[in-house]
Amino acid sequence: MTKLSIVIPVYQNELNLENLYQDIKEKFIDKIDFDYEIVMVDDGSTDNSWKVMKELVNVDKNIKIIHLSRNFGSHSAILCGLENSTGDCAIVKAADLQEPTELILEMFNKWKEGNNIVYAIREGREDYSFFADLYYKLVRNYIFEQMPKNGFDVFLVDRKVINVLTDLRENDSALTLQLLWSGFKTASILYTRKARKVGKSQWTLKKKMKLVLDSFYSFSDLPITLVLVIGTFSTVISILWAIDLLISKLCGNITVSGYTSIILVILFAFGTIMLTLGILGGYIWRILNASRKRPLYIIEEEINENN
């Protein structure tokens, strides 16, 4: 019999989890005639999320919960859930109740039509996000033009795609872009993202900036192209400046002291060098991080009533 896994990364979601399960039970579990499992991954929460998750295991034997040793990030938590799922396909769903649970059955039906990946694409959202709009626009323009205009966070992947993601195991990457890169047969459905009713978003500015950098470093040559452009620009400016100073000196029309000119040249060159070194350093750091072969996550505890 077909089995569907629902993977839910959890971070500081103690107030949402019971309502989340009741919502899934009412709108999904009570309506299906096939096997399912819910895989919840606690990404190092410091609240009572893990305690609530253990209570839910006692309510439903089809719930598997995993506690990571610390906060590794949503990318690692989702990958952990996918790798520990046993379904023929798996749906990744957030724990904040901002995506309608009805999407699960809609996506499952699309998968039965022969699609390897099904995206739940936002056609609108009740909680406007300037960063989200900017990020997806940058991705569409410079990385993958097939990225939906309003992006996606919820998706279904079958076992074949899960195996590919498991084999990749890339540090400092973006899981959604890995799906776009994979090239499997895809389908999509539309939904409106709800406003958050309980708790607050843990999507900090630091995490947002890391996502942008990881996306460009992993899937675009734009950063290294930028280094080339900056180097070329600085070289041309330096040559033109030198020619201008030489002509001015020959004509006796120098109005700027030599000391001031030297300081300006040094500052310009120093700024250019530091910028390009910073970009190249981003690549070097990611090479070092990959060469260490550290695990993307560490499981501290796992509870599965079926075992």
VEXDREN-2710 file (C-alpha; in Angstrom, 1 decimal):
% VEXDREN-2710
k/r/px/py/pz
1/MET/0.0/0.0/0.0
2/THR/1.2/3.5/-0.8
3/LYS/2.7/5.5/2.1
4/LEU/3.0/9.2/2.4
5/SER/5.4/10.9/4.8
6/ILE/4.8/14.4/6.2
7/VAL/8.1/16.0/7.2
8/ILE/7.8/19.0/9.6
9/PRO/10.9/20.9/10.8
10/VAL/10.3/22.3/14.3
11/TYR/12.1/25.3/15.9
12/GLN/10.5/27.2/18.8
13/ASN/7.0/26.0/17.9
14/GLU/5.6/24.7/21.2
15/LEU/2.5/26.8/20.9
16/ASN/1.6/25.6/17.4
17/LEU/2.3/21.8/17.5
18/GLU/-0.9/20.5/19.1
19/ASN/-3.1/22.7/16.9
20/LEU/-1.0/21.6/13.9
21/TYR/-1.6/17.9/14.6
22/GLN/-5.3/18.5/15.1
23/ASP/-5.5/20.4/11.9
24/ILE/-3.7/17.5/10.0
25/LYS/-5.9/14.9/11.6
26/GLU/-9.1/16.7/10.7
27/LYS/-8.2/17.7/7.2
28/PHE/-5.9/14.8/6.1
29/ILE/-5.7/11.7/8.4
30/ASP/-9.5/11.3/8.8
31/LYS/-10.0/11.5/5.0
32/ILE/-7.4/9.0/3.7
33/ASP/-7.4/5.2/3.0
34/PHE/-3.6/4.8/2.7
35/ASP/-0.7/4.7/5.1
36/TYR/1.0/7.8/6.4
37/GLU/3.6/8.9/8.9
38/ILE/4.5/12.3/10.4
39/VAL/8.2/12.9/10.9
40/MET/8.9/15.9/13.2
41/VAL/12.4/17.1/13.5
42/ASP/13.2/19.4/16.5
43/ASP/16.1/21.7/15.2
44/GLY/17.6/22.4/18.7
45/SER/14.6/24.3/20.1
46/THR/15.1/25.9/23.5
47/ASP/11.4/26.1/24.4
48/ASN/9.1/23.1/25.2
49/SER/8.7/21.9/21.6
50/TRP/10.4/18.6/22.3
51/LYS/8.1/18.0/25.3
52/VAL/5.0/18.6/23.2
53/MET/6.3/16.4/20.4
54/LYS/6.8/13.5/22.9
55/GLU/3.2/13.9/24.0
56/LEU/2.0/13.7/20.4
57/VAL/3.8/10.4/19.9
58/ASN/1.6/9.0/22.6
59/VAL/-1.5/10.2/20.7
60/ASP/-0.6/8.8/17.3
61/LYS/1.7/5.8/16.7
62/ASN/2.4/7.0/13.2
63/ILE/4.4/10.0/14.5
64/LYS/8.2/9.8/14.5
65/ILE/10.1/12.5/16.3
66/ILE/13.8/13.4/16.1
67/HIS/15.7/15.8/18.3
68/LEU/18.9/17.3/16.9
69/SER/21.8/18.1/19.3
70/ARG/21.6/21.9/18.4
71/ASN/20.2/24.3/15.8
72/PHE/21.6/23.2/12.4
73/GLY/19.2/25.3/10.3
74/SER/16.0/24.4/8.4
75/HIS/18.0/23.0/5.4
76/SER/19.6/20.3/7.7
77/ALA/16.4/19.7/9.6
78/ILE/14.4/19.1/6.5
79/LEU/17.0/16.8/5.0
80/CYS/17.1/14.8/8.3
81/GLY/13.4/14.4/8.1
82/LEU/13.5/13.2/4.5
83/GLU/16.3/10.8/5.1
84/ASN/14.5/9.3/8.1
85/SER/11.2/9.0/6.3
86/THR/9.9/5.7/4.9
87/GLY/7.1/6.8/2.6
88/ASP/6.9/6.4/-1.2
89/CYS/6.9/10.2/-1.2
90/ALA/7.2/12.9/1.3
91/ILE/5.7/16.4/1.8
92/VAL/7.7/19.1/3.6
93/LYS/5.4/21.3/5.6
94/ALA/6.1/24.1/8.1
95/ALA/5.0/24.0/11.7
96/ASP/3.5/27.5/11.9
97/LEU/0.1/26.7/10.3
98/GLN/0.5/29.3/7.6
99/GLU/0.0/26.8/4.8
100/PRO/-3.4/25.2/4.4
101/THR/-3.3/21.5/5.3
102/GLU/-5.6/20.8/2.4
103/LEU/-2.5/21.1/0.2
104/ILE/-1.3/17.7/1.3
105/LEU/-4.0/15.8/-0.5
106/GLU/-3.8/18.1/-3.6
107/MET/-0.1/17.5/-3.9
108/PHE/-0.4/13.8/-3.3
109/ASN/-2.9/13.5/-6.2
110/LYS/-0.5/15.4/-8.4
111/TRP/2.2/12.9/-7.5
112/LYS/-0.1/10.0/-8.4
113/GLU/-0.3/11.5/-11.9
114/GLY/3.4/10.7/-12.3
115/ASN/5.2/13.8/-11.1
116/ASN/8.4/13.4/-9.1
117/ILE/8.2/16.9/-7.5
118/VAL/5.1/18.9/-6.7
119/TYR/5.5/22.6/-5.6
120/ALA/2.9/24.5/-3.6
121/ILE/3.4/28.0/-5.1
122/ARG/2.2/31.1/-3.2
123/GLU/-0.1/33.1/-5.4
124/GLY/-0.5/35.6/-2.6
125/ARG/0.2/36.0/1.1
126/GLU/-1.5/37.7/4.0
127/ASP/1.8/38.6/5.6
128/TYR/3.8/40.7/3.1
129/SER/7.6/40.2/3.1
130/PHE/9.9/42.6/1.2
131/PHE/12.8/40.2/1.7
132/ALA/10.9/37.3/0.1
133/ASP/9.9/39.3/-2.9
134/LEU/13.5/40.6/-3.4
135/TYR/15.0/37.1/-2.9
136/TYR/12.8/35.4/-5.4
137/LYS/13.3/38.2/-7.9
138/LEU/17.1/37.8/-7.6
139/VAL/16.8/34.0/-8.0
140/ARG/14.6/34.4/-11.1
141/ASN/16.9/36.9/-12.7
142/TYR/20.4/35.5/-11.8
143/ILE/20.1/31.8/-10.9
144/PHE/17.0/29.9/-12.0
145/GLU/14.4/31.6/-14.2
146/GLN/12.0/28.8/-13.5
147/MET/11.7/29.9/-9.8
148/PRO/8.0/30.8/-9.3
149/LYS/7.5/34.5/-8.9
150/ASN/6.3/34.2/-5.3
151/GLY/8.5/31.2/-4.5
152/PHE/7.7/28.1/-2.6
153/ASP/8.4/26.5/0.8
154/VAL/6.0/23.5/0.7
155/PHE/6.8/20.7/-1.7
156/LEU/6.4/17.0/-2.3
157/VAL/9.3/14.8/-3.4
158/ASP/9.1/11.1/-4.3
159/ARG/11.7/8.5/-3.1
160/LYS/13.8/9.0/-6.2
161/VAL/14.3/12.7/-5.5
162/ILE/14.9/12.0/-1.8
163/ASN/17.7/9.6/-2.8
164/VAL/19.3/12.4/-4.9
165/LEU/19.1/14.9/-2.2
166/THR/20.6/12.4/0.2
167/ASP/23.5/11.8/-2.2
168/LEU/24.1/15.5/-2.6
169/ARG/24.4/16.4/1.1
170/GLU/25.7/19.9/0.3
171/ASN/26.8/22.2/3.1
172/ASP/25.8/25.9/2.8
173/SER/23.2/25.3/0.1
174/ALA/19.5/25.9/-0.5
175/LEU/17.2/22.9/-0.7
176/THR/14.6/24.6/-2.8
177/LEU/17.2/25.5/-5.4
178/GLN/18.5/21.9/-5.4
179/LEU/15.1/20.8/-6.4
180/LEU/15.0/23.3/-9.3
181/TRP/18.4/22.1/-10.3
182/SER/17.5/18.4/-10.3
183/GLY/15.4/18.6/-13.4
184/PHE/12.8/16.0/-12.4
185/LYS/9.2/16.0/-13.8
186/THR/7.3/18.6/-11.8
187/ALA/3.8/19.9/-11.2
188/SER/2.5/22.8/-9.1
189/ILE/-0.6/23.9/-7.2
190/LEU/-1.4/27.4/-6.0
191/TYR/-2.4/28.7/-2.5
192/THR/-2.5/31.8/-0.4
193/ARG/-0.1/31.9/2.6
194/LYS/-1.9/32.8/5.8
195/ALA/-0.7/35.3/8.4
196/ARG/0.9/33.9/11.5
197/LYS/-1.5/33.7/14.4
198/VAL/0.6/32.2/17.2
199/GLY/4.3/32.8/18.0
200/LYS/6.8/34.8/16.0
201/SER/9.0/34.1/13.1
202/GLN/12.5/32.8/13.8
203/TRP/13.6/33.8/10.3
204/THR/16.2/36.4/11.4
205/LEU/18.1/38.8/9.3
206/LYS/21.3/36.7/9.7
207/LYS/19.5/33.6/8.4
208/LYS/18.1/35.6/5.5
209/MET/21.5/36.9/4.5
210/LYS/23.0/33.4/4.7
211/LEU/20.3/32.1/2.4
212/VAL/21.1/34.8/-0.2
213/LEU/24.8/34.1/0.0
214/ASP/24.4/30.3/-0.1
215/SER/22.0/30.5/-3.1
216/PHE/24.4/32.6/-5.2
217/TYR/27.6/30.8/-4.2
218/SER/26.1/27.4/-4.8
219/PHE/24.1/28.0/-8.0
220/SER/25.4/31.1/-9.7
221/ASP/28.7/32.4/-11.2
222/LEU/27.6/36.0/-10.4
223/PRO/29.9/36.5/-7.4
224/ILE/33.0/35.5/-9.3
225/THR/31.9/37.5/-12.4
226/LEU/31.5/40.4/-10.0
227/VAL/35.1/40.1/-9.0
228/LEU/36.1/40.2/-12.7
229/VAL/34.0/43.2/-13.3
230/ILE/35.4/45.1/-10.3
231/GLY/39.0/44.2/-11.2
232/THR/38.5/45.3/-14.8
233/PHE/36.7/48.5/-13.7
234/SER/39.4/49.4/-11.2
235/THR/42.2/48.8/-13.7
236/VAL/40.5/51.0/-16.4
237/ILE/39.9/53.8/-13.9
238/SER/43.5/53.6/-12.7
239/ILE/44.8/53.8/-16.3
240/LEU/42.5/56.7/-17.2
241/TRP/43.5/58.5/-14.0
242/ALA/47.2/58.0/-14.7
243/ILE/46.7/59.4/-18.3
244/ASP/44.8/62.4/-17.0
245/LEU/47.5/63.2/-14.4
246/LEU/50.2/62.8/-17.1
247/ILE/48.4/65.1/-19.5
248/SER/47.8/67.6/-16.8
249/LYS/51.4/67.6/-15.7
250/LEU/52.6/68.0/-19.3
251/CYS/50.3/70.9/-19.8
252/GLY/51.1/72.4/-16.5
253/ASN/47.5/72.4/-15.3
254/ILE/47.7/70.2/-12.3
255/THR/45.4/71.5/-9.6
256/VAL/45.4/68.5/-7.3
257/SER/48.4/67.9/-5.1
258/GLY/50.4/64.7/-5.6
259/TYR/49.7/63.7/-2.0
260/THR/46.0/63.9/-2.4
261/SER/46.1/61.8/-5.7
262/ILE/48.2/59.1/-4.0
263/ILE/45.7/58.8/-1.1
264/LEU/42.7/58.6/-3.4
265/VAL/44.4/55.9/-5.5
266/ILE/45.4/53.9/-2.4
267/LEU/41.9/54.1/-0.9
268/PHE/40.3/53.1/-4.2
269/ALA/42.7/50.2/-4.7
270/PHE/42.4/49.0/-1.0
271/GLY/38.6/49.0/-1.1
272/THR/38.6/47.1/-4.4
273/ILE/41.1/44.5/-3.1
274/MET/39.2/44.0/0.2
275/LEU/35.9/43.5/-1.7
276/THR/37.2/41.0/-4.1
277/LEU/39.0/39.1/-1.3
278/GLY/35.8/39.0/0.6
279/ILE/34.0/37.4/-2.4
280/LEU/36.8/34.9/-3.0
281/GLY/36.9/34.2/0.7
282/GLY/33.3/33.1/0.6
283/TYR/34.2/30.4/-2.0
284/ILE/37.3/29.4/0.0
285/TRP/35.2/29.0/3.2
286/ARG/32.7/26.8/1.4
287/ILE/35.5/24.7/0.0
288/LEU/37.0/24.3/3.5
289/ASN/33.6/23.5/5.0
290/ALA/32.9/20.8/2.4
291/SER/36.3/19.3/2.7
292/ARG/35.8/18.7/6.4
293/LYS/32.9/16.3/5.7
294/ARG/31.2/17.2/8.9
295/PRO/27.6/15.8/9.1
296/LEU/24.8/18.2/8.2
297/TYR/23.1/17.3/11.5
298/ILE/23.5/15.2/14.6
299/ILE/20.6/13.3/16.1
300/GLU/20.5/13.4/19.9
301/GLU/17.3/11.4/20.4
302/GLU/14.8/9.7/18.3
303/ILE/11.4/8.2/19.2
304/ASN/9.3/6.1/17.0
305/GLU/6.5/4.0/18.6
306/ASN/6.5/1.6/15.5
307/ASN/10.0/0.4/16.3
END
